[in-house]
């Protein structure tokens, strides 16, 4: 090859490299633009349809990790707060409504100290938190209250009890919590109650007892949403058999993708359209990791430590174990897969968001570590082809519909029957079961 031909070939090679580089740069630019466009569109949707999240444990973070604990004033939400939730990040995340979980532990040791006392203290913390920031939060008791809060740029704040152990087998206590502003109750937590089986405890009732059915009926009469996250599959089915209003799963995922008993099986998802209820998808990695990797890790943890979910020693044992054996972690894409699976099986009207932020970002799916991250999830769904109207239902439309239908059912049922004064001894025969909490 002559020198001129070598030079010409070199020029052609240089030109091809330049064109390839330009093409790669153009692709990267287009991809970046598409990503930015999806985020911008997601933020616009959440601005028009502020998200209502089904479950956030900030009150318990204040109770346990405040300096000092329980001091609502010292836990300043106008500044970057410990954990995953403060006012600035709620605003950045497009949150317009939040069910604040008034969680209390359900272990036997906690029961000895008194569930009702702890529950009243937790409700007090939450109400004082809402009252402290009147420009940011507005207590909401009805669907109309939620809409009014959004119209004034505030975050509608609803209360949800996490675990029926809080009522201590008393329908009178249930009604008292309703009067204090509680608008849903999860029937169990990690431990069973005397009247309902938990997904993470030894089953003793085969679902609900007769008193458990009466709890559901009275919740429907009040207009309190029946939350069946945390309950056993049999209890889910029993609730759907007797419910007179739509139910919620305030923070659960699809068992078909992540085979933990805390998630919802397809057989139950398929029944949701008939009930009108909604599954609000959690961001916790434990419930979103796909396949059996996490189940195998969990089994190894329980075998080595001798503790399980719900045990008082669980958190300490988990911290020690994960220091050597890191827990499998889900991704934002995994959470989007759960949302789409629930949509595909139950329907677009039956899925929502219940992230379950609880002050531990490392436990959440990667990319969804705090309350500012909702737009990233919505952007992912946009890239998957979701329409604006579908995202509006996911963000708030579905849960608002459930709230309104529960209110309508309550108005009808209060005309049909009085408050129930039944006891667990009357309905379940003789003495109540030994207190297992």
VMD Tcl script that draws the C-alpha trace (Angstrom):
set ca {
  {0.00 0.00 0.00}
  {1.41 3.38 -1.00}
  {1.95 6.15 1.50}
  {-0.98 8.14 0.06}
  {-3.28 5.15 0.34}
  {-2.15 4.58 3.92}
  {-2.92 8.22 4.72}
  {-6.33 7.97 3.06}
  {-7.13 4.80 4.98}
  {-6.08 6.52 8.17}
  {-8.36 9.44 7.43}
  {-11.26 7.06 6.73}
  {-10.59 5.20 9.98}
  {-10.49 8.45 11.89}
  {-13.76 9.52 10.27}
  {-15.45 6.20 11.13}
  {-14.28 6.49 14.75}
  {-15.58 10.02 14.92}
  {-18.93 8.97 13.50}
  {-19.17 6.07 15.96}
  {-18.26 8.35 18.84}
  {-20.80 10.90 17.70}
  {-23.44 8.17 17.42}
  {-22.63 6.88 20.90}
  {-22.74 10.40 22.30}
  {-26.02 11.00 20.53}
  {-27.50 7.80 21.95}
  {-26.33 8.74 25.44}
  {-27.78 12.21 25.03}
  {-31.10 10.84 23.77}
  {-31.18 8.35 26.67}
  {-30.40 11.10 29.18}
  {-33.07 13.29 27.61}
  {-35.60 10.43 27.78}
  {-34.71 9.85 31.43}
  {-35.02 13.54 32.23}
  {-38.28 13.71 30.27}
  {-39.71 10.74 32.22}
  {-38.75 12.31 35.56}
  {-40.21 15.66 34.52}
  {-43.43 13.97 33.43}
  {-43.58 11.94 36.67}
  {-43.21 15.09 38.74}
  {-45.91 16.78 36.73}
  {-48.31 13.87 37.32}
  {-47.60 13.90 41.06}
  {-48.10 17.65 41.15}
  {-51.56 17.24 39.58}
  {-52.36 14.04 41.49}
  {-50.43 14.17 44.79}
  {-49.59 10.68 45.96}
  {-51.37 9.05 48.91}
  {-49.06 6.55 50.60}
  {-50.56 3.77 52.71}
  {-47.92 3.31 55.38}
  {-45.12 5.33 56.99}
  {-43.71 4.61 60.47}
  {-42.37 8.10 61.20}
  {-44.31 8.29 64.52}
  {-42.43 5.23 65.76}
  {-39.11 6.72 64.62}
  {-39.92 9.76 66.77}
  {-40.93 7.48 69.64}
  {-37.78 5.34 69.57}
  {-35.04 7.37 67.90}
  {-35.84 10.95 68.82}
  {-33.34 12.84 70.96}
  {-34.86 12.55 73.48}
  {-37.33 9.81 72.52}
  {-41.00 10.84 72.15}
  {-40.12 14.55 71.96}
  {-42.10 15.75 68.94}
  {-40.69 19.28 69.17}
  {-37.07 18.09 69.27}
  {-37.58 15.89 66.19}
  {-37.61 18.84 63.79}
  {-39.21 17.85 60.49}
  {-38.33 21.21 58.92}
  {-34.71 20.10 58.88}
  {-33.13 16.95 57.38}
  {-34.39 14.28 59.77}
  {-32.82 11.00 60.76}
  {-34.04 8.17 58.56}
  {-36.13 8.72 55.46}
  {-38.90 11.26 56.12}
  {-39.11 15.01 56.65}
  {-41.21 17.80 55.19}
  {-38.79 18.82 52.43}
  {-38.45 15.26 51.16}
  {-42.21 14.68 51.33}
  {-42.64 17.76 49.14}
  {-39.93 16.62 46.73}
  {-41.61 13.21 46.49}
  {-44.97 14.63 45.50}
  {-46.74 13.30 48.58}
  {-50.19 14.76 49.14}
  {-51.58 12.23 51.60}
  {-50.03 9.92 54.16}
  {-51.43 7.20 56.36}
  {-49.16 7.54 59.40}
  {-48.79 4.13 61.00}
  {-49.38 4.29 64.75}
  {-47.49 1.03 65.14}
  {-46.85 -0.65 68.48}
  {-45.00 -4.00 68.88}
  {-47.03 -7.18 69.28}
  {-44.67 -9.51 71.15}
  {-45.68 -11.19 74.45}
  {-43.21 -8.99 76.30}
  {-44.81 -5.85 74.91}
  {-48.25 -7.15 75.84}
  {-47.22 -7.43 79.46}
  {-46.58 -3.68 79.48}
  {-50.03 -2.96 78.06}
  {-50.98 -2.56 74.42}
  {-53.68 0.07 74.95}
  {-51.35 2.40 76.85}
  {-48.67 2.16 74.16}
  {-51.28 2.68 71.44}
  {-52.68 5.82 73.07}
  {-49.17 7.21 73.48}
  {-48.41 6.55 69.83}
  {-51.63 8.22 68.68}
  {-50.75 11.18 70.88}
  {-47.29 11.48 69.27}
  {-48.83 11.40 65.81}
  {-51.53 13.97 66.52}
  {-48.99 16.32 68.12}
  {-46.75 15.88 65.08}
  {-49.59 16.86 62.75}
  {-50.56 19.82 64.94}
  {-46.96 21.09 65.10}
  {-46.77 21.74 61.34}
  {-50.18 23.19 60.37}
  {-48.83 24.66 57.14}
  {-47.54 21.23 56.03}
  {-49.95 18.68 57.55}
  {-53.73 18.53 57.89}
  {-55.55 15.85 59.89}
  {-57.85 13.98 57.52}
  {-60.81 11.86 58.65}
  {-62.65 11.54 55.33}
  {-61.95 11.44 51.61}
  {-63.24 15.03 51.37}
  {-60.70 16.05 54.03}
  {-57.97 14.56 51.85}
  {-59.16 16.56 48.85}
  {-59.36 19.78 50.89}
  {-55.82 19.31 52.17}
  {-54.53 18.86 48.64}
  {-56.37 21.96 47.48}
  {-54.53 24.02 50.10}
  {-51.12 22.47 49.40}
  {-50.96 20.48 52.62}
  {-50.31 16.80 53.19}
  {-53.49 15.03 54.29}
  {-52.58 13.02 57.40}
  {-54.53 9.89 58.30}
  {-53.89 7.41 61.11}
  {-53.61 3.65 60.75}
  {-53.26 1.14 63.60}
  {-50.83 -1.67 62.73}
  {-52.09 -4.74 64.56}
  {-55.40 -5.73 66.13}
  {-53.61 -6.51 69.41}
  {-54.13 -2.79 70.13}
  {-57.86 -3.25 70.82}
  {-57.22 -5.95 73.46}
  {-60.26 -7.95 72.30}
  {-62.61 -5.00 72.85}
  {-64.98 -3.54 70.28}
  {-65.42 -0.58 72.61}
  {-61.68 0.10 72.33}
  {-61.99 -0.16 68.55}
  {-64.68 2.52 68.55}
  {-62.59 4.72 70.89}
  {-59.67 4.57 68.46}
  {-62.04 5.54 65.65}
  {-63.09 8.63 67.60}
  {-59.40 9.53 68.04}
  {-59.01 9.60 64.27}
  {-57.87 6.09 63.33}
  {-59.05 5.26 59.81}
  {-57.60 1.80 59.24}
  {-56.51 -1.14 61.33}
  {-54.21 -3.94 60.22}
  {-55.81 -7.02 61.77}
  {-52.52 -8.54 62.94}
  {-48.84 -7.71 62.98}
  {-46.01 -10.27 63.19}
  {-47.86 -12.09 65.98}
  {-51.36 -13.55 65.87}
  {-54.19 -12.17 67.95}
  {-56.80 -14.15 69.87}
  {-59.09 -13.80 66.86}
  {-56.94 -13.66 63.68}
  {-53.95 -15.54 62.31}
  {-50.80 -13.71 61.25}
  {-48.77 -14.51 58.15}
  {-45.62 -14.82 60.28}
  {-46.87 -16.77 63.29}
  {-48.17 -20.29 63.90}
  {-51.77 -20.48 62.70}
  {-54.29 -21.37 65.41}
  {-57.64 -20.18 64.05}
  {-57.70 -21.19 60.39}
  {-58.12 -17.49 59.55}
  {-60.63 -15.49 61.60}
  {-62.59 -16.64 64.63}
  {-66.23 -15.63 65.06}
  {-65.06 -12.63 67.09}
  {-62.63 -11.80 64.28}
  {-65.56 -11.70 61.87}
  {-67.37 -9.37 64.28}
  {-64.32 -7.06 64.36}
  {-64.47 -6.80 60.56}
  {-68.22 -6.16 60.64}
  {-67.83 -3.41 63.23}
  {-64.98 -1.81 61.30}
  {-67.20 -1.76 58.23}
  {-70.02 -0.21 60.26}
  {-67.68 2.52 61.51}
  {-66.10 3.18 58.13}
  {-62.65 2.08 59.32}
  {-60.69 0.44 56.50}
  {-59.91 -3.25 57.10}
  {-56.21 -3.70 56.38}
  {-55.16 -7.28 55.63}
  {-51.43 -6.81 55.24}
  {-49.65 -9.09 57.74}
  {-52.52 -11.61 58.03}
  {-52.43 -15.24 56.93}
  {-53.81 -16.31 53.59}
  {-56.77 -17.99 55.33}
  {-57.50 -14.75 57.17}
  {-57.34 -12.80 53.89}
  {-59.93 -15.16 52.42}
  {-62.17 -14.98 55.50}
  {-62.11 -11.18 55.40}
  {-63.02 -11.10 51.71}
  {-65.86 -13.54 52.41}
  {-67.49 -11.27 55.03}
  {-66.37 -7.72 54.17}
  {-69.14 -5.25 53.39}
  {-66.73 -2.58 52.11}
  {-63.48 -2.55 50.12}
  {-60.38 -3.70 51.99}
  {-56.79 -2.53 51.73}
  {-53.38 -4.11 51.95}
  {-51.58 -1.05 53.29}
  {-48.07 -2.40 52.56}
  {-47.84 -5.73 50.71}
  {-46.48 -7.11 47.45}
  {-47.11 -10.00 45.08}
  {-46.28 -13.47 46.40}
  {-45.92 -14.83 42.88}
  {-42.78 -12.71 42.48}
  {-41.49 -12.77 46.07}
  {-42.60 -15.94 47.89}
  {-42.86 -14.63 51.43}
  {-46.06 -15.24 53.41}
  {-46.27 -11.46 53.97}
  {-47.17 -11.00 50.31}
  {-50.48 -11.54 48.54}
  {-51.08 -14.73 46.52}
  {-52.63 -14.53 43.07}
  {-55.74 -16.36 44.26}
  {-56.45 -13.44 46.61}
  {-55.43 -10.80 44.05}
  {-57.95 -12.30 41.64}
  {-60.74 -11.70 44.16}
  {-59.96 -8.03 44.71}
  {-62.00 -6.64 41.79}
  {-65.11 -8.18 43.31}
  {-64.41 -6.47 46.61}
  {-63.08 -3.20 45.20}
  {-60.02 -3.22 47.45}
  {-56.47 -2.09 46.75}
  {-52.98 -3.54 47.34}
  {-50.54 -0.77 48.25}
  {-47.07 -1.89 47.21}
  {-44.19 -1.78 49.71}
  {-40.63 -0.66 48.94}
  {-39.09 -2.86 51.65}
  {-36.47 -5.07 50.06}
  {-37.57 -8.11 52.06}
  {-40.94 -8.12 50.30}
  {-39.72 -7.07 46.82}
  {-36.68 -9.27 46.11}
  {-37.73 -11.67 43.38}
  {-37.28 -15.43 43.42}
  {-36.36 -17.53 46.44}
  {-33.01 -15.89 47.23}
  {-34.38 -13.96 50.17}
  {-36.42 -16.90 51.46}
  {-33.22 -19.00 51.56}
  {-31.34 -16.17 53.29}
  {-34.17 -15.74 55.83}
  {-34.25 -19.48 56.55}
  {-30.49 -19.49 57.15}
  {-30.81 -16.48 59.46}
  {-33.58 -18.07 61.53}
  {-31.73 -21.41 61.74}
  {-28.46 -19.81 62.88}
  {-29.94 -17.26 65.31}
  {-33.02 -19.13 66.54}
  {-35.20 -16.00 66.19}
  {-37.93 -15.04 63.72}
  {-40.02 -12.05 62.75}
  {-41.99 -10.79 65.74}
  {-39.51 -11.94 68.38}
  {-38.30 -9.22 70.72}
  {-34.68 -10.15 69.94}
  {-35.17 -9.93 66.16}
  {-33.62 -6.51 65.45}
  {-30.47 -7.16 67.49}
  {-29.98 -10.62 65.98}
  {-30.56 -9.27 62.47}
  {-28.00 -6.48 62.87}
  {-25.36 -8.97 64.03}
  {-26.15 -11.49 61.29}
  {-26.25 -9.02 58.38}
  {-22.84 -7.62 59.35}
  {-21.41 -10.92 58.11}
  {-24.17 -12.11 55.75}
  {-25.58 -9.14 53.78}
  {-29.31 -9.33 53.13}
  {-30.33 -9.66 49.45}
  {-31.54 -6.29 48.21}
  {-34.32 -5.45 45.79}
  {-34.19 -2.68 43.19}
  {-36.57 0.00 42.00}
  {-37.22 -2.18 38.95}
  {-38.29 -5.07 41.22}
  {-40.86 -2.81 42.91}
  {-42.17 -1.73 39.49}
  {-42.51 -5.43 38.57}
  {-44.67 -5.99 41.66}
  {-46.90 -3.05 40.73}
  {-47.34 -4.39 37.23}
  {-48.03 -7.94 38.40}
  {-50.77 -6.74 40.74}
  {-52.20 -4.60 37.95}
  {-52.17 -7.59 35.58}
  {-53.86 -9.99 38.03}
  {-56.16 -7.72 40.06}
  {-56.60 -4.75 37.72}
  {-55.46 -1.16 37.37}
  {-58.14 -0.06 39.88}
  {-56.73 -2.29 42.61}
  {-53.13 -1.18 43.06}
  {-51.55 1.68 45.03}
  {-48.42 2.64 46.96}
  {-47.68 1.83 50.62}
  {-43.91 2.19 50.83}
  {-43.53 1.37 54.56}
  {-40.71 3.81 55.24}
  {-39.61 3.20 58.81}
  {-36.39 5.12 59.28}
  {-34.02 2.52 57.80}
  {-33.08 3.47 54.20}
  {-30.75 0.47 53.86}
  {-33.74 -1.87 54.22}
  {-35.54 -0.32 51.24}
  {-35.18 -1.25 47.57}
  {-32.16 0.42 45.98}
  {-33.29 3.69 44.40}
  {-36.26 4.03 46.75}
  {-34.52 4.93 50.00}
  {-36.65 7.87 51.14}
  {-39.91 9.73 50.56}
  {-38.33 11.92 47.87}
  {-37.99 8.88 45.58}
  {-41.58 8.40 44.36}
  {-40.97 10.34 41.09}
  {-38.18 7.90 40.19}
  {-40.61 4.98 40.48}
  {-43.25 6.77 38.43}
  {-40.61 7.62 35.80}
  {-39.78 3.91 35.54}
  {-43.45 3.11 34.96}
  {-43.64 5.87 32.35}
  {-40.72 4.27 30.50}
  {-42.68 1.01 30.62}
  {-45.59 2.62 28.82}
  {-47.96 3.62 31.62}
  {-50.45 6.33 30.71}
  {-50.98 9.46 32.82}
  {-54.50 8.40 33.76}
  {-53.25 5.01 35.01}
  {-50.54 6.68 37.09}
  {-53.12 9.05 38.58}
  {-55.12 6.05 39.79}
  {-51.99 4.45 41.23}
  {-50.99 7.66 42.98}
  {-54.28 8.50 44.68}
  {-57.40 7.71 42.67}
  {-57.74 4.11 43.80}
  {-57.30 4.74 47.52}
  {-59.63 7.76 47.42}
  {-62.28 5.56 45.80}
  {-61.83 2.97 48.57}
  {-62.17 5.65 51.25}
  {-65.39 6.96 49.71}
  {-66.90 3.49 49.30}
  {-66.07 2.66 52.92}
  {-67.79 5.86 54.04}
  {-70.85 5.03 51.94}
  {-70.98 1.49 53.33}
  {-70.74 2.85 56.89}
  {-73.63 5.24 56.32}
  {-75.75 2.35 55.07}
  {-74.72 -0.10 57.80}
  {-75.27 2.40 60.62}
  {-78.88 2.62 59.49}
  {-79.17 -1.17 59.40}
  {-77.58 -2.18 62.72}
  {-76.40 -0.67 66.02}
  {-72.90 -0.80 67.46}
  {-71.85 -4.32 68.42}
  {-71.21 -5.07 72.08}
  {-70.30 -8.72 71.52}
  {-67.33 -10.14 73.41}
  {-64.76 -12.71 72.42}
  {-65.98 -14.94 75.26}
  {-69.54 -14.88 73.88}
  {-68.61 -15.54 70.27}
  {-65.64 -17.87 70.56}
  {-66.89 -19.91 73.48}
  {-66.07 -19.70 77.15}
  {-62.71 -18.19 77.95}
  {-60.60 -16.41 75.38}
  {-57.53 -18.23 74.14}
  {-54.43 -17.68 76.26}
  {-52.94 -14.32 75.39}
  {-50.32 -15.16 72.78}
  {-49.19 -11.60 72.04}
}
mol new
graphics top color blue
foreach p $ca { graphics top sphere $p radius 0.5 }
foreach p [lrange $ca 0 end-1] q [lrange $ca 1 end] { graphics top cylinder $p $q radius 0.2 }
display resetview
